Amino acid sequence: MQKLTNNEMLKITGGGSVSGTLINAIWNGVKAFIDVGRYAGSAIRRMIDKNLCRY
């Protein structure tokens, strides 16, 4: 394997853009975080109101 010089390394392009896959993964993480907050808030509200499901 040959070592690259600094000038050759500066000419390398690619891999520095934001892809649709990355945006989708970030958005799915945000949605999951929002859902956890929604479920936790709903559970807290149901416990305070004593409106729990009995099995």
Secondary structure, DSSP 8 states (H G I E B T S, - for coil): -----HHHHHT---S-S--HHHHHHHHHHHHHHHHHHHHHHHHHHHHHTT-----
